[in-house]
Amino acid sequence: MNEKFDFLPLGSIVVVNGGIKKFVIVARALQVNINGSKQFFDYAACTYPEGINGDRLMYFQHTDISKVVFKGYVDDDEIMMCENIFNAMKKVDIERANVEELKRSMVN
């Protein structure tokens, strides 16, 4: 992970590129297995206002966000957690996942 950005806090509500549906961020820096390759997504989210439905989550990258509708709560713990995520990602050689590739892998 080369570029650094400010992760949105858990609870943030966003709209992703090409959509109008709102999603609430429930996890960050997730490792997934796509076609036998370990990759990561910046975020996992569930639909808003419905919430988590079974095990269905939406995975996406920070660059996939077109609009931040609401920014979640930030305190010292949140700031420290984001730093910990970035420090951990520097130590791991893992490829950034591609949303379109994940969609294709789920169809097959």
One Martini backbone bead per residue (centre of mass of N, CA, C, O) as a GRO file, in nm:
protein
  108
    1MET     BB    1   0.088   0.042   0.029
    2ASN     BB    2   0.142   0.369  -0.074
    3GLU     BB    3  -0.099   0.529  -0.020
    4LYS     BB    4  -0.229   0.795   0.177
    5PHE     BB    5  -0.524   0.812   0.379
    6ASP     BB    6  -0.832   0.889   0.518
    7PHE     BB    7  -1.005   0.707   0.692
    8LEU     BB    8  -1.309   0.623   0.749
    9PRO     BB    9  -1.523   0.589   0.980
   10LEU     BB   10  -1.713   0.416   1.144
   11GLY     BB   11  -2.047   0.487   1.024
   12SER     BB   12  -2.013   0.581   0.760
   13ILE     BB   13  -2.177   0.745   0.483
   14VAL     BB   14  -2.205   0.625   0.142
   15VAL     BB   15  -2.132   0.673  -0.205
   16VAL     BB   16  -2.080   0.508  -0.498
   17ASN     BB   17  -1.980   0.475  -0.791
   18GLY     BB   18  -2.274   0.465  -0.992
   19GLY     BB   19  -2.463   0.543  -0.746
   20ILE     BB   20  -2.744   0.585  -0.483
   21LYS     BB   21  -2.676   0.406  -0.265
   22LYS     BB   22  -2.641   0.354   0.070
   23PHE     BB   23  -2.351   0.315   0.293
   24VAL     BB   24  -2.219   0.148   0.582
   25ILE     BB   25  -1.936   0.141   0.759
   26VAL     BB   26  -1.789  -0.176   0.918
   27ALA     BB   27  -1.499  -0.192   0.764
   28ARG     BB   28  -1.131  -0.228   0.746
   29ALA     BB   29  -0.885  -0.369   0.589
   30LEU     BB   30  -0.955  -0.622   0.392
   31GLN     BB   31  -0.906  -0.960   0.348
   32VAL     BB   32  -0.909  -1.138   0.036
   33ASN     BB   33  -1.008  -1.412  -0.177
   34ILE     BB   34  -0.901  -1.405  -0.523
   35ASN     BB   35  -0.835  -1.657  -0.704
   36GLY     BB   36  -0.599  -1.732  -0.476
   37SER     BB   37  -0.565  -1.424  -0.395
   38LYS     BB   38  -0.436  -1.193  -0.185
   39GLN     BB   39  -0.645  -0.919  -0.090
   40PHE     BB   40  -0.756  -0.568  -0.061
   41PHE     BB   41  -0.984  -0.363   0.119
   42ASP     BB   42  -1.080  -0.072   0.265
   43TYR     BB   43  -1.395  -0.166   0.255
   44ALA     BB   44  -1.696  -0.240   0.442
   45ALA     BB   45  -2.055  -0.267   0.370
   46CYS     BB   46  -2.384  -0.168   0.431
   47THR     BB   47  -2.690  -0.101   0.400
   48TYR     BB   48  -2.886   0.203   0.380
   49PRO     BB   49  -3.099   0.130   0.650
   50GLU     BB   50  -3.096  -0.193   0.678
   51GLY     BB   51  -2.831  -0.342   0.691
   52ILE     BB   52  -2.747  -0.642   0.775
   53ASN     BB   53  -2.771  -0.926   0.535
   54GLY     BB   54  -2.633  -1.154   0.661
   55ASP     BB   55  -2.323  -1.177   0.457
   56ARG     BB   56  -2.373  -0.902   0.314
   57LEU     BB   57  -2.119  -0.717   0.147
   58MET     BB   58  -1.952  -0.422   0.058
   59TYR     BB   59  -1.675  -0.375  -0.154
   60PHE     BB   60  -1.418  -0.110  -0.130
   61GLN     BB   61  -1.258   0.177  -0.224
   62HIS     BB   62  -1.177   0.494  -0.166
   63THR     BB   63  -1.201   0.571  -0.482
   64ASP     BB   64  -1.522   0.474  -0.494
   65ILE     BB   65  -1.604   0.736  -0.365
   66SER     BB   66  -1.845   1.000  -0.429
   67LYS     BB   67  -1.992   1.021  -0.131
   68VAL     BB   68  -2.023   1.190   0.180
   69VAL     BB   69  -2.290   1.194   0.402
   70PHE     BB   70  -2.139   1.064   0.667
   71LYS     BB   71  -1.934   1.110   0.948
   72GLY     BB   72  -1.797   0.945   1.176
   73TYR     BB   73  -1.661   0.887   1.469
   74VAL     BB   74  -1.396   1.086   1.636
   75ASP     BB   75  -1.104   0.985   1.812
   76ASP     BB   76  -0.818   0.877   1.947
   77ASP     BB   77  -0.874   0.579   1.875
   78GLU     BB   78  -0.922   0.622   1.573
   79ILE     BB   79  -0.648   0.743   1.504
   80MET     BB   80  -0.482   0.499   1.603
   81MET     BB   81  -0.610   0.285   1.419
   82CYS     BB   82  -0.522   0.406   1.148
   83GLU     BB   83  -0.221   0.388   1.204
   84ASN     BB   84  -0.217   0.080   1.244
   85ILE     BB   85  -0.309   0.006   0.963
   86PHE     BB   86  -0.076   0.139   0.806
   87ASN     BB   87   0.156  -0.010   0.948
   88ALA     BB   88   0.062  -0.295   0.866
   89MET     BB   89   0.057  -0.250   0.552
   90LYS     BB   90   0.370  -0.202   0.523
   91LYS     BB   91   0.437  -0.518   0.614
   92VAL     BB   92   0.248  -0.601   0.374
   93ASP     BB   93   0.231  -0.803   0.078
   94ILE     BB   94  -0.050  -0.661  -0.078
   95GLU     BB   95  -0.302  -0.647  -0.294
   96ARG     BB   96  -0.515  -0.448  -0.448
   97ALA     BB   97  -0.831  -0.466  -0.506
   98ASN     BB   98  -1.088  -0.541  -0.750
   99VAL     BB   99  -1.415  -0.504  -0.792
  100GLU     BB  100  -1.455  -0.641  -1.071
  101GLU     BB  101  -1.306  -0.904  -1.001
  102LEU     BB  102  -1.493  -0.990  -0.775
  103LYS     BB  103  -1.751  -1.011  -0.942
  104ARG     BB  104  -1.643  -1.230  -1.137
  105SER     BB  105  -1.578  -1.447  -0.913
  106MET     BB  106  -1.887  -1.476  -0.820
  107VAL     BB  107  -2.004  -1.595  -1.090
  108ASN     BB  108  -1.810  -1.863  -1.113
   0.00000   0.00000   0.00000
